[in-house]
Amino acid sequence: MKMHHRSETRKIKIGRYYLGGSERVFIQSMCNIKTSKVDEVVKQINECAILGADLMRVSVLDMEDAKAIKDIVSQINIPLIADIHFDYKLAIESINSGAAAVRLNPGNIGSEENVRQVVELCKEKQIPIRIGVNSGSIDKNINNSTDKVKAKELVASAEKMVKTLEKYGFYDIVISLKGSHVKETIEAYRLAAEKFDYPLHLGITEAGPKDIGLIRSTAGIAPLLLDGIGNTIRISLSDEPQEEVRACRRLLKDLDIRNDYPNLISCPTCGRTQVNLVPLAKQVLKYLEENHINKTVAVMGCIVNGPGEAKRADIGCAGGKGQWVIFKKETIIKTVSDENIFGELIKEINKY
């Protein structure tokens, strides 16, 4: 398979951003509150934006939700995507209310005439359409839902909608192909990267609760990102959207795709550990995230895993017998007690 490069895709404008045509990978999540609850939705979106979300999506279940978008976009500073299923009229109302993009599911949006009306308005407003194919709601003419969905069927469903949009002279398209299974999804995106030059949104649908979903999503998304595939990602979790944003940032940091997230190194603990390492590591990570401190910090449980194994850390600590040493690179700068380590470590991080 030839290497696909995200910088070679079309460039699609969404709000103030250009998606595709560069190496940047955008982070997005989705609100889990009914969209008509404007104040709660705005609060959630703004919290996600502070954590690093570039884009947010909201469900549009009815006209009340669609009309609420107008109030929401006036109180946020990142582009808002309206997620539409079944009723094309909700897409039209969402666009008129100020959505920066709409997501349509080709498996349930209805007739071509419905799609045409949405396309014409998107052309007028110059906003993109994401063709969002899910294995659970694929075009019935491609898979009758009695057989396991294959990767090529996800791509075929997307291609059918792409041809419809292109028929009406519309090319501001983003594509997603979210299967429920990792291998199926990876194969689908690799096929899509060969077939289309449109930006791709990566994700695993129905990924599960946090512990399961993090593993499943990373297993599916990371190989694609390393292949150069994917212009935007969502790590879908049965959890709060803030956790999805954190997970996306961590993944992109670990793959050296983005460098705007703190890097915490901490050992897994063993019988040598004689300090309260686990709560300290969690406390330090929370502080780094909340204060946007983009440094590599190590929290190590013994001298074996201290300055020796944490050489790449900007600053760190290693504990033993109720005492900690704080080090910068490989140089120990002070020794502190277990009860004072958090405060003293933070002081040194802020000096660095």
N, C-alpha and C positions, 0 to 999 in steps of 0.2 A: 504494500500500500504506500502510495506517495505521501509525503508529509504535507499536511494542510496547515496553513498559517493564518491565524486569526486576523493578522494585519492585511490579508488579501481579500477579505470579504467586502461587500458593499458598505458604505458609510451611511448610517441611518440616523436622522436627527430625532431625538426624543427629549423634549423640554430644552434645557440649555446644553445637553450633552450630545456627542456624536458616538453612537454605538457601532462598533465594527470599523474596519479600516485602520486599526492600530493594535498594539499589543495589550492595551488596557482591558482588563476583565472587570465588569461592573457587578456589584453585589446587590441582590434584591431579596426582599422577603414579602410576606403577605399578611395583612391585618387579620386577626381572628375575632373581630368584633363586628356586629352588623353595621354596615356603612352608614345607615341613617342616624346612628348614635355619634353625631359629629364630634362632640367634645372628647369622647373617649378615643375615637379613631385618630383625631389630630394629636392627642397626647402620645399615643402609641407610635405613630409615624415619626414624630419629632424625637422621641427616645431612640428609635431605630436609626434615624439620621445621625444623631450624636454618636452612636456606636459605630457608624460607618456605612450604613445603607446608602446606596446611590439611587435606588429606585424602590418604590413600594407599590404593591398591588392591592386592590380591594375587590371584594365580591359585590356584584350588582344583582340582587335577587328580585328587585321590584323597582317601580318608578320612584318610590321614596328614596331608595338608595341612590339611584341615578341622579336625582335632583340634589341630593346632599353633597355630591362631588363639588359643586360650586363653592359651598361654604368651606369644605375641607381644603381645597387648593389655595384658598386665600390665606390659610393659616400655616402652610408648610412651605419648605424651600427645596424640596426634591420632586422630580416628576412622579405623577400618580398614574398608574395603569388600571383601567377598568376591566374586570374579568367577567366576560359575558358567556352565558350558556342559554341555549334554547330560543331566547327572544331577541331578535335583531333590533327591536324598537328600544330596548334598554341600552344597546350600543349607541344608537343615535342620540338618545337623551344624555348619555354619559359624555359623548363628544361635545355636545352643545353646552354641557355644564363645565367643561374645561379639562377633561382627562387628557393627559399627554400622549396616551396610546391606548389601544384596546386589544384585549386578547379574545380571539374567537376560537371555539373548538369546532373543527370541520365535521366532527361526528354528530353534532346535535344542533347546529345553528339553523338548519332548515334549507329552504330552496335557494337556488342561485339568485333569484330576484331579491331575496332578503339580503344576501351578501352584496349584491350590486349597490343597493341603497346605502349600505354602510361604507362601501368603497368610495362612492361618489362624495360622500361627506368628508371622509378622511383625506381625499385628494384636495378638497376645498380648504380644509383646515390645516393641511400639511402635517398630519400625524400618522405614525406607523401602525400597522396591524401585526400582532404576533399570532401566528398560526400555532395554536397549542394542541398538539396531538397527545392524548393519553391512551394507554392500552385499555383502560376501562370504558372508554367512550369513543371507539374508533368507528370510522365510516362503515355502516352496515353492509354496503355493497362490496367492501374489501374483506371484512371479517364479520361473520354472523354472530359473534360472541360465544359460540359453542366450542370453538377451538382456541388453543393458546395463541395469543397474538405474536406474530413473528416480527423481527426487526424490519424486514423488507415491507411488511404491511404498514408499519408505522410511517415509513418513508413514503410509501405509495399514497397514503391518506394525506400527508402533507403536500405531496406533489400535485394531487388533484386540486387542492385549494389554491396552491401557488398558481397553477395554470388559469384558474378562474380569476384570480386577482390580476394577473398579467393580461388577461383577455380585455380587461377594462383599463389597461394602461397604468396599473398600480404596481410600484416596485419598492415601496418603503415597507419591507417585510422582514420580520424576525421569525425564526422557526424554532419550536421545541418539540422533542420526541420523547416524552417521559414514559418509559416502561416501568412496570412494577418489579422487574428482575434486572439485576446488574448487567449480566452478559448481554441480554436482549437490548438494553439501552445503549451500551457501549457500541454494539454492532450497528444499531440504527443511526447513531450520530456519526459513526465513521462512514457509513454509506451516504448520509446526507452531506457530509463535508466534501465528498467526491462529486455529488450531483448538483448542489446548489452553491451559489456565491453569496447567499444572504447570511447575516449574522445568526449565530446559534445560541439559544439559551439552554444551559445544561441543568439537569436535575433528575432525581429519581422520585417518582410519584409514590405516595403511600409508604414512605420510608420507615415510619414507625416512631415509637417513643425515643427520647433523646439518646440513650445508650445504644440502641439498635440502629436508629436512624443515622447517627453520626458515622457508624462503621459502614452501613449500606451505601449511604450517599458518597462518602469518600472513596469507597471501592469503585463506584461507578463514575464519579466526576474526575478524580485525579488522573487516571490513565488518559482521558481525553484531553485534559488541560496540558499534560506533558507531551501529547501528540501535536499540540498547537491548535487544538479544536476548542471552540467555546469563547464567546464574547461577553457573556453574562451568566451568572450562576445563582441558584437558590438551593440551599441545603434544607430540604423539607423535613420538619420534625413535628411530632405530636407534642408540641411545647410552645412556649411564647416566641413570637417573631424575633425578639431581642436575642434569644439563644441562637436562632438561625443566622443572624448577622454576625455574631461572635464566631460561630463555626466557620462561616465563609471567610472571614478575615484570617483566621488561624490557618485554614487550608492554603489560601493564596500566599501567606507568609512562608509556610513550610515548603511550598513549591517554588519559592523565589520569583513569584509572578508579581506580587506587590510587597512593598517594604514599609507599610504604614501601621504595623501592629507590634506590640511588645512581644518579646521572645523569652518565655520562662523555661529554664532548665531545672528540673528537679528529679531526684533519683526515686526509684520505686519502693525504697525502704527494704530493710532486711533485718536479720538478728543483731546487726551491729548498731542499729539506730537506737539512740538513747536520749532523743529530744523529740519535741512535738512537731515533727516535720510536716505532716500532711496539712494540718490547719494553717501553719505558717505559709506554705506554698500557695494555698487557696487565697489567703488574705493578701499576699503580695501580688498575685495575679490580678485580683479585683482592683487593687490600688493602681496598678500599672494601666489597666484598661480604662478605669474611670478618669484617670488624669492624663491619658494619651501620652504616656511615656514610652517612646519607641527605643528601648534599650534591651540588651540581652542580660537577664538577671538569673543567677543560679541560686537555688536553695537545695543544699546537699546534706545528706544525713550522717556522714562520717568523714573523716579525713581522707579515706581512700577515694571517696567521691567528691572531695573538696577541690582545692585549687588545681590539683593534678588533672582530673577529668573535666573540669569546667574552665579550661584555659580560654575558650572563646567567649566567655561571659565578660561583659563590661565591668560588672560588679557582682558579688555573690557572698554567700555565707555557708559555712560548714559546721555541723554541730556534733557534740559528743559529751556525755556525762553532764548534761544540764548546762553546758557552756557552748558558745558559738564563737567562731572567728569570722570576721568580715574581711574580704579580700577584694582588691581591684586587680584585674588580670591575674597574675600569680603572686602578687605581693600582699601579705597579711597586714592589715592596717589597725585592727583592734580586736580585743576579746570582750564579749559581753555575755550576760546571763540569759538563760532561756526566757525569762519573763520580760526582758528588755529588748530582745532581738528585733522585733518588728519595728519599733520606733527608731532604733539606732540604724537599722538597714535603710529605712526610708530616708533618714537624714543624709546618709551617704549617697543614696541614689540621686537625691535632689541637688547634691553638691557637684555631681559628676558632669 
